[in-house]
């Protein structure tokens, strides 16, 4: 009986690495859009900031469990990271505005 259950689980298309990558890419986009709104910056700049963050690394590290939380929570974690890391969100916002013309 356990062989049948194992076979059914391995046939689950959602567990496919390709599908998992598509899901994660979609989440990263949604998180970046949320960060762009919160920081009042272009989504591409928000994506860049997110890619460079510890929160992004933690999202991909299954041992942290961050991937189990919703996109808004992950965005909150990013904001906490930036606030707690000694870099005020206002400073990030200011720097993003200075560099916006690059994107």
Buried (B, 14 or more C-beta within 10 A) or exposed (E): EEEEEEEEEEEEEEEEEEEEEEEEEEBBBBBBBBBBEBBEBBBEBBBBBBEEBBBBEBBEEEEBEBBEEEBEEBBBBBBEBBEEEEEEEEEBBEBBBEEEEEE
